[in-house]
Every structure is written in structure tokens, then in C-alpha cells.
Amino acid sequence: MTVKKINIKFISPIMTVFLPGETICDSDDNIKGHGTQIVGKEIVSSYFGPSKIINKLVTVLPHMNYRYTLRGRRCRSWTC
């Protein structure tokens, strides 16, 4: 039985947290998961957070569990 090596070429192996738009790895043998998108032949982060690679699935966990909405602003109406 032969074991196939997964070829993951990190642009920056030291960095564990990725910004939106940063390249995580090549998309040749990997599958994009939650928080990622394919741009050209690379898997790119669409969230700010650490990446997690399980087998061939590449995901980015969001650093914060909330997103910006108008409810967070201090105003009395929904139109501001």
C-alpha cells in the first residue's frame, strides 16, 4: 500500500491567522471549505481567522462570531 503525499504549498507557513483575500494554499489537490473561495488556482481566505486543514478540506474559522449590522449603531431608527 502506498501513501500519497498531499502537496500543500503555504505562502507563509509562519502565519496562522489569515486576512480576507490572502492565499492559503494551491487548489490542485485541496477542496475549499467554509470561509474560503477559489481564485485562479489558489484557495483564498474570505474570513479573518485561523485556517484549518483536515485531510484535503481547507477551512477558515471566523475570529469573531458576529458581523457588522446597523443594529450595533446608536440611533433610534433603522434608517440611520
MIKE-824738 format. One record per residue: residue number from 1; residue in one letter; chain; x, y, z of N, C-alpha, C in turn. Coordinates in steps of 0.02 Angstrom, whole numbers, plus 32768, in hexadecimal, padded with zeros to 4 digits. Atoms other than C-alpha are relative to their C-alpha. Layout:
BEGIN
- tinu|torkol|ronu|n.c1|n.c2|n.c3|ca.c1|ca.c2|ca.c3|c.c1|c.c2|c.c3
- NUM|a|A|X|Y|Z|X|Y|Z|X|Y|Z
...
This chain:
BEGIN
- tinu|torkol|ronu|n.c1|n.c2|n.c3|ca.c1|ca.c2|ca.c3|c.c1|c.c2|c.c3
- 1|m|A|802A|7FC5|8000|8000|8000|8000|802C|803E|8000
- 2|t|A|7FDA|7FC3|8003|8046|80A8|7FCE|7FD7|803A|801B
- 3|v|A|8021|7FC5|7FE3|801D|8149|8027|8010|803C|7FD4
- 4|k|A|7FF7|7FC5|802B|8001|81E2|7FBA|800A|803D|802B
- 5|k|A|7FF3|7FC2|7FDA|804C|8283|7FFD|7FD3|8037|7FE6
- 6|i|A|8028|7FC5|8013|7FDD|831C|7FFE|8030|803A|7FF8
- 7|n|A|7FD3|7FCA|800E|8039|83AB|7FAD|7FDE|8042|8011
- 8|i|A|801B|7FC0|7FEB|800C|8449|800C|803A|8031|8003
- 9|k|A|7FCC|7FCD|8002|8076|84E0|7FE3|7FE5|803F|8021
- 10|f|A|8015|7FC4|7FDD|805B|8567|8064|802A|803B|7FE9
- 11|i|A|7FDB|7FC3|8010|808A|8617|8034|8027|8016|803D
- 12|s|A|7FDF|7FED|7FC2|80B3|863F|80E9|7FF0|7FCC|8036
- 13|p|A|8010|8035|7FD0|80BF|85A5|8159|8002|8017|8048
- 14|i|A|7FFB|7FE7|7FBC|80E5|860F|81F3|7FBD|801E|8016
- 15|m|A|803E|7FDF|7FF0|8041|866E|81EB|7FC8|7FCD|800B
- 16|t|A|8037|802D|7FF3|7FAE|8614|823A|7FBD|8022|7FF6
- 17|v|A|803E|7FDB|800A|7F2B|869E|8226|8003|8021|7FBC
- 18|f|A|8002|7FE5|8044|7EF7|86D1|8177|7FCD|8038|7FFC
- 19|l|A|802D|7FC9|8010|7EA7|8772|813B|7FD6|7FEE|7FC3
- 20|p|A|8027|800D|803D|7E1C|8772|80B8|8028|8012|7FC2
- 21|g|A|7FDB|7FF5|803E|7E6C|8761|800C|8046|7FE3|7FFF
- 22|e|A|7FBE|801D|7FFE|7F0D|870F|8045|7FFE|7FB7|7FE9
- 23|t|A|7FFB|8044|801A|7F45|866E|7FF1|8013|7FD0|8038
- 24|i|A|7FF2|8033|7FCE|7F40|85D4|8060|802B|7FC8|7FE2
- 25|c|A|7FDB|8036|8020|7F7B|854A|7FE9|7FE8|7FF9|7FB8
- 26|d|A|8015|800E|8044|7F6D|8507|7F38|7FC1|7FD6|8000
- 27|s|A|803F|8025|8003|7EC7|84BF|7F00|8005|7FC1|7FD5
- 28|d|A|7FF7|803B|802B|7F12|8430|7E9A|7FE3|7FC1|8020
- 29|d|A|8017|803E|7FDF|7EF3|83A4|7F18|7FD3|800E|803C
- 30|n|A|8026|7FEF|7FC4|7E8F|8401|7F9D|7FB9|8015|7FEF
- 31|i|A|8046|7FEE|8008|7DD6|8425|7FB5|7FF2|803D|802B
- 32|k|A|8010|7FC4|7FD9|7D95|84CF|7FE9|7FC7|7FF0|8030
- 33|g|A|8034|800A|7FCE|7D2C|84D2|8086|7FE4|8043|8017
- 34|h|A|8020|7FC4|7FE4|7CD4|8552|80F4|8034|8037|800A
- 35|g|A|7FD3|7FC7|7FF7|7D26|85FD|80F0|8037|8005|7FCC
- 36|t|A|7FCE|7FFD|8035|7D89|85DF|8050|7FDE|8006|7FBC
- 37|q|A|8018|7FFE|8045|7D75|85FC|7F96|803B|7FF3|7FD2
- 38|i|A|7FCB|800F|8030|7DD6|85CA|7EFB|8008|803C|7FD1
- 39|v|A|7FEE|7FCA|802D|7E2D|8655|7E9B|803A|7FE7|7FD6
- 40|g|A|7FCD|801D|802C|7E8D|8615|7E05|800E|7FB8|8013
- 41|k|A|7FED|8043|7FEA|7EEB|857C|7E41|8013|8000|804A
- 42|e|A|7FEF|7FFB|7FB9|7EF5|85B1|7EF8|7FC0|8002|802A
- 43|i|A|8036|7FFA|7FD0|7E84|85A0|7F8F|800E|803D|802A
- 44|v|A|7FF7|7FBF|7FE0|7E6B|864C|7FDB|7FCF|8005|803A
- 45|s|A|802B|7FF6|7FC6|7E25|867C|8085|7FCC|8035|7FF3
- 46|s|A|8033|7FCC|8004|7D81|86DA|808C|7FEC|8019|8045
- 47|y|A|800A|7FEB|7FBB|7D82|86EE|814B|8042|8015|801E
- 48|f|A|7FC5|7FF3|7FD7|7DFB|8733|81CB|8001|7FCC|8037
- 49|g|A|7FFB|8033|7FCD|7E34|86A1|8233|8033|7FCB|7FEE
- 50|p|A|7FCF|8035|800C|7EA1|8606|8241|7FE5|7FCC|7FCE
- 51|s|A|8014|8033|8030|7EA0|8582|81B9|8007|7FBB|8020
- 52|k|A|7FFF|8044|7FE6|7E7F|84CB|81DB|7FFC|7FD1|7FC4
- 53|i|A|7FFE|802F|8038|7EAC|843F|8161|7FF6|7FBA|801C
- 54|i|A|800F|8044|7FEC|7E5D|8395|817E|7FFD|7FD6|7FC1
- 55|n|A|7FF7|8029|803D|7E90|8312|80FC|800A|802F|7FC5
- 56|k|A|7FF8|7FD2|8039|7E72|8379|805C|7FD2|803C|8006
- 57|l|A|8030|7FCA|7FF7|7DED|83F0|80A0|8022|803B|8023
- 58|v|A|7FE2|7FC4|7FE5|7E2C|84A2|80BF|7FC9|802E|8017
- 59|t|A|8032|7FD3|7FE5|7DC2|8510|8131|8022|8039|8026
- 60|v|A|7FE9|7FC8|7FD7|7DD7|85B8|8187|7FCB|800C|8035
- 61|l|A|802E|7FF4|7FC9|7D88|85CD|8232|7FFC|804B|800C
- 62|p|A|8005|7FB8|7FF5|7D43|867D|824E|801B|8012|8045
- 63|h|A|7FE3|7FEA|7FC1|7DA0|86DC|82D5|7FCB|801A|8030
- 64|m|A|8037|7FE6|7FD8|7D01|8731|8312|7FBF|7FE0|7FEA
- 65|n|A|803E|8022|8010|7C55|86E3|831A|7FC7|802E|7FEB
- 66|y|A|8034|7FD2|8015|7BF5|877E|82EA|8016|8026|7FC3
- 67|r|A|7FF0|7FD7|803A|7BEC|87EC|8252|7FE2|8045|8009
- 68|y|A|8016|7FBA|7FF9|7BD0|88A6|823D|7FBA|8007|7FE4
- 69|t|A|8043|7FF0|8017|7B1A|88D8|8232|7FEE|8046|8018
- 70|l|A|8015|7FBE|7FEB|7ABC|897B|8246|7FE5|8000|8047
- 71|r|A|801A|8002|7FBC|7A76|8940|82EE|8035|8014|8033
- 72|g|A|7FCB|7FEE|7FD1|7B1E|895F|8340|800B|804A|8006
- 73|r|A|7FF7|7FB7|7FFE|7B18|8A19|831A|7FCF|801F|8031
- 74|r|A|802B|7FDE|7FD0|7AD0|8A91|8398|7FD3|8032|7FDD
- 75|c|A|8032|7FD5|801F|7A39|8AD8|8340|7FBB|7FE5|800F
- 76|r|A|8043|8014|7FEC|797E|8AD1|835B|7FD9|7FE2|7FC6
- 77|s|A|8025|801B|8039|7947|8AA3|82AC|802C|7FD1|7FD9
- 78|w|A|7FDA|802F|8028|797B|8A1B|8232|801D|801F|7FC1
- 79|t|A|7FEA|7FE0|803E|79A0|8A9A|81A9|8042|8025|8008
- 80|c|A|7FC2|7FDA|7FF9|7A3D|8AE8|81F4|803D|7FD7|7FF3
